[in-house]
Amino acid sequence: MLHKLISAPINLVIKIGEKVKEEADKELYDLPTIQQKLIQLQMMYELGEIPEEAYKAKEEDLIIRYEMAKRMEMEQWEQMTKKK
């Protein structure tokens, strides 16, 4: 009984941490999200809302994240096809 009282809060913290990581990964490595951010960034630049230096820096960051997400997607696909 005492073990359950002590481990319950720890398990809750672990589950919350896993959910936060899942959401952060989705934000960082979700291909449609990254594509949408690239489109928004392009529009902001074309409308003159951000300077060219800021545009290039943010674009580079998003392209790197896109490449990483694509690589992760390909690795997951390869793992799935190897299991079958």
N, CA, C and O of each residue as an XYZ file, in Angstrom:
336
protein
N       0.823     -1.202      0.000
C       0.000      0.000      0.000
C       0.867      1.266      0.000
O       0.628      2.199     -0.766
N       1.862      1.273      0.865
C       2.759      2.424      0.937
C       3.508      2.609     -0.374
O       3.743      3.736     -0.811
N       3.878      1.506     -0.992
C       4.572      1.564     -2.276
C       3.710      2.275     -3.325
O       4.223      3.078     -4.104
N       2.413      1.986     -3.348
C       1.509      2.627     -4.316
C       1.392      4.117     -4.049
O       1.327      4.909     -4.989
N       1.363      4.511     -2.786
C       1.270      5.930     -2.448
C       2.512      6.699     -2.889
O       2.422      7.859     -3.291
N       3.640      6.063     -2.813
C       4.886      6.719     -3.192
C       5.077      6.702     -4.701
O       5.505      7.699     -5.282
N       4.764      5.574     -5.344
C       5.031      5.454     -6.778
C       3.990      6.162     -7.648
O       4.294      6.511     -8.789
N       2.800      6.380     -7.157
C       1.756      7.026     -7.965
C       2.173      8.424     -8.436
O       2.044      8.714     -9.625
N       2.667      9.299     -7.554
C       3.096     10.621     -8.041
C       4.254     10.540     -9.025
O       4.320     11.316     -9.978
N       5.162      9.607     -8.797
C       6.300      9.450     -9.708
C       5.810      9.000    -11.076
O       6.262      9.521    -12.096
N       4.897      8.045    -11.111
C       4.345      7.578    -12.384
C       3.612      8.696    -13.110
O       3.683      8.793    -14.336
N       2.915      9.533    -12.370
C       2.197     10.659    -12.970
C       3.183     11.643    -13.601
O       2.961     12.122    -14.714
N       4.259     11.940    -12.895
C       5.276     12.851    -13.421
C       5.899     12.260    -14.689
O       6.146     12.982    -15.655
N       6.150     10.959    -14.684
C       6.722     10.299    -15.861
C       5.763     10.407    -17.044
O       6.187     10.723    -18.156
N       4.481     10.148    -16.818
C       3.493     10.231    -17.902
C       3.374     11.662    -18.428
O       3.252     11.865    -19.636
N       3.406     12.632    -17.559
C       3.341     14.034    -17.986
C       4.580     14.383    -18.808
O       4.481     15.048    -19.839
N       5.744     13.933    -18.349
C       6.981     14.176    -19.087
C       6.947     13.553    -20.473
O       7.391     14.170    -21.441
N       6.423     12.334    -20.579
C       6.310     11.668    -21.873
C       5.384     12.431    -22.806
O       5.665     12.561    -23.997
N       4.279     12.935    -22.266
C       3.321     13.690    -23.080
C       3.934     15.010    -23.550
O       3.737     15.406    -24.699
N       4.665     15.682    -22.688
C       5.327     16.932    -23.064
C       6.346     16.669    -24.163
O       6.425     17.429    -25.129
N       7.135     15.590    -24.026
C       8.113     15.241    -25.052
C       7.420     14.927    -26.370
O       7.882     15.344    -27.431
N       6.324     14.200    -26.307
C       5.572     13.860    -27.516
C       5.079     15.112    -28.237
O       5.187     15.211    -29.459
N       4.546     16.053    -27.490
C       4.052     17.301    -28.083
C       5.201     18.156    -28.626
O       5.073     18.778    -29.680
N       6.311     18.183    -27.909
C       7.467     18.950    -28.381
C       8.018     18.344    -29.667
O       8.358     19.065    -30.605
N       8.105     17.019    -29.706
C       8.576     16.358    -30.923
C       7.639     16.625    -32.089
O       8.079     16.826    -33.221
N       6.359     16.625    -31.806
C       5.385     16.902    -32.867
C       5.584     18.322    -33.413
O       5.538     18.545    -34.623
N       5.801     19.253    -32.523
C       6.013     20.638    -32.947
C       7.326     20.781    -33.724
O       7.395     21.509    -34.714
N       8.348     20.086    -33.268
C       9.664     20.223    -33.898
C       9.807     19.418    -35.178
O      10.475     19.859    -36.112
N       9.186     18.237    -35.236
C       9.473     17.316    -36.334
C       8.253     16.885    -37.144
O       8.332     15.913    -37.896
N       7.149     17.573    -37.012
C       5.956     17.254    -37.791
C       6.072     17.947    -39.157
O       6.085     19.175    -39.241
N       6.156     17.142    -40.221
C       6.387     17.699    -41.571
C       5.338     18.730    -41.987
O       5.715     19.807    -42.449
N       4.039     18.454    -41.845
C       3.052     19.485    -42.236
C       3.187     20.776    -41.424
O       2.982     21.869    -41.952
N       3.531     20.648    -40.144
C       3.714     21.845    -39.315
C       4.894     22.668    -39.815
O       4.810     23.893    -39.907
N       5.985     21.998    -40.135
C       7.167     22.702    -40.636
C       6.865     23.354    -41.982
O       7.257     24.495    -42.226
N       6.171     22.633    -42.849
C       5.812     23.200    -44.151
C       4.951     24.452    -43.977
O       5.156     25.454    -44.662
N       4.003     24.386    -43.070
C       3.130     25.541    -42.819
C       3.941     26.725    -42.296
O       3.705     27.868    -42.689
N       4.889     26.449    -41.414
C       5.725     27.528    -40.879
C       6.591     28.147    -41.981
O       6.815     29.357    -41.988
N       7.073     27.325    -42.904
C       7.849     27.864    -44.032
C       6.989     28.773    -44.903
O       7.444     29.829    -45.341
N       5.758     28.367    -45.150
C       4.838     29.189    -45.944
C       4.547     30.511    -45.238
O       4.577     31.573    -45.859
N       4.265     30.440    -43.934
C       3.992     31.656    -43.163
C       5.201     32.586    -43.164
O       5.064     33.802    -43.300
N       6.380     32.001    -43.010
C       7.605     32.792    -43.010
C       7.794     33.492    -44.351
O       8.135     34.674    -44.394
N       7.576     32.773    -45.435
C       7.699     33.344    -46.779
C       6.721     34.510    -46.962
O       7.078     35.553    -47.510
N       5.502     34.317    -46.501
C       4.488     35.378    -46.623
C       4.892     36.606    -45.807
O       4.760     37.737    -46.275
N       5.384     36.381    -44.587
C       5.801     37.499    -43.746
C       6.933     38.288    -44.407
O       6.962     39.517    -44.359
N       7.858     37.562    -45.021
C       8.982     38.218    -45.698
C       8.489     39.014    -46.902
O       8.873     40.168    -47.087
N       7.651     38.405    -47.705
C       7.149     39.076    -48.908
C       6.306     40.299    -48.574
O       6.262     41.251    -49.355
N       5.642     40.286    -47.433
C       4.839     41.435    -47.015
C       5.672     42.491    -46.281
O       5.158     43.538    -45.886
N       6.956     42.200    -46.106
C       7.829     43.158    -45.449
C       7.694     43.189    -43.945
O       8.081     44.167    -43.304
N       7.152     42.136    -43.379
C       6.944     42.100    -41.931
C       8.205     41.708    -41.164
O       8.319     41.990    -39.971
N       9.152     41.057    -41.845
C      10.411     40.693    -41.209
C      11.558     41.030    -42.160
O      11.397     40.961    -43.379
N      12.708     41.393    -41.608
C      13.859     41.719    -42.467
C      14.463     40.447    -43.080
O      14.219     39.337    -42.608
N      15.240     40.633    -44.122
C      15.824     39.514    -44.853
C      16.716     38.643    -43.973
O      16.699     37.418    -44.095
N      17.497     39.266    -43.086
C      18.392     38.500    -42.220
C      17.600     37.552    -41.323
O      17.959     36.384    -41.172
N      16.531     38.056    -40.736
C      15.691     37.221    -39.872
C      15.019     36.118    -40.678
O      14.896     34.984    -40.216
N      14.590     36.460    -41.882
C      13.960     35.473    -42.761
C      14.922     34.334    -43.083
O      14.565     33.162    -42.959
N      16.138     34.674    -43.493
C      17.116     33.651    -43.870
C      17.487     32.767    -42.690
O      17.622     31.553    -42.840
N      17.653     33.368    -41.519
C      18.021     32.593    -40.332
C      16.911     31.609    -39.959
O      17.170     30.435    -39.696
N      15.681     32.102    -39.940
C      14.554     31.244    -39.578
C      14.316     30.188    -40.649
O      13.998     29.043    -40.328
N      14.465     30.556    -41.913
C      14.280     29.604    -43.002
C      15.300     28.465    -42.893
O      14.956     27.297    -43.071
N      16.541     28.811    -42.604
C      17.584     27.794    -42.466
C      17.238     26.826    -41.332
O      17.376     25.612    -41.481
N      16.790     27.368    -40.209
C      16.395     26.537    -39.070
C      15.260     25.586    -39.457
O      15.304     24.397    -39.142
N      14.250     26.116    -40.137
C      13.116     25.284    -40.537
C      13.511     24.222    -41.556
O      12.997     23.104    -41.510
N      14.400     24.549    -42.459
C      14.847     23.572    -43.454
C      15.638     22.454    -42.783
O      15.488     21.288    -43.147
N      16.468     22.791    -41.820
C      17.207     21.766    -41.076
C      16.234     20.857    -40.340
O      16.385     19.636    -40.362
N      15.230     21.449    -39.683
C      14.218     20.634    -38.989
C      13.448     19.764    -39.970
O      13.134     18.614    -39.663
N      13.142     20.298    -41.145
C      12.424     19.529    -42.159
C      13.261     18.329    -42.599
O      12.752     17.212    -42.702
N      14.527     18.563    -42.852
C      15.412     17.472    -43.267
C      15.520     16.406    -42.182
O      15.508     15.212    -42.483
N      15.626     16.825    -40.927
C      15.688     15.875    -39.821
C      14.391     15.079    -39.721
O      14.415     13.863    -39.529
N      13.271     15.762    -39.850
C      11.968     15.094    -39.773
C      11.803     14.106    -40.912
O      11.274     13.012    -40.712
N      12.243     14.471    -42.087
C      12.149     13.583    -43.245
C      13.026     12.348    -43.029
O      12.620     11.227    -43.337
N      14.225     12.564    -42.499
C      15.131     11.453    -42.208
C      14.507     10.515    -41.167
O      14.562      9.294    -41.315
N      13.916     11.089    -40.120
C      13.265     10.281    -39.087
C      12.107      9.486    -39.680
O      11.911      8.318    -39.343
N      11.349     10.114    -40.554
C      10.231      9.448    -41.204
C      10.725      8.260    -42.042
O      10.132      7.181    -42.015
N      11.801      8.471    -42.775
C      12.367      7.403    -43.601
C      12.879      6.252    -42.737
O      12.697      5.086    -43.089
N      13.516      6.569    -41.614
C      14.009      5.530    -40.706
C      12.852      4.729    -40.127
O      12.938      3.505    -40.024
N      11.775      5.401    -39.752
C      10.596      4.705    -39.227
C       9.999      3.807    -40.305
O       9.590      2.681    -40.021
N       9.949      4.294    -41.525
C       9.402      3.511    -42.632
C      10.251      2.254    -42.857
O       9.716      1.163    -43.054
N      11.567      2.417    -42.826
C      12.463      1.280    -43.001
C      12.288      0.258    -41.894
O      12.290     -0.945    -42.152
N      12.136      0.727    -40.659
C      11.933     -0.197    -39.540
C      10.619     -0.953    -39.694
O      10.552     -2.148    -39.408
N       9.583     -0.264    -40.140
C       8.276     -0.908    -40.319
C       8.340     -1.954    -41.410
O       7.745     -3.023    -41.272
N       9.045     -1.674    -42.487
C       9.103     -2.630    -43.594
C       9.995     -3.817    -43.261
O       9.787     -4.905    -43.800
N      10.978     -3.640    -42.395
C      11.840     -4.746    -41.991
C      11.102     -5.727    -41.081
O      11.395     -6.922    -41.091
N      10.142     -5.223    -40.291
C       9.395     -6.081    -39.365
C       8.463     -7.030    -40.102
O       8.141     -8.104    -39.594
N       8.031     -6.645    -41.286
C       7.054     -7.470    -42.011
C       7.678     -8.588    -42.740
O       6.982     -9.364    -43.394
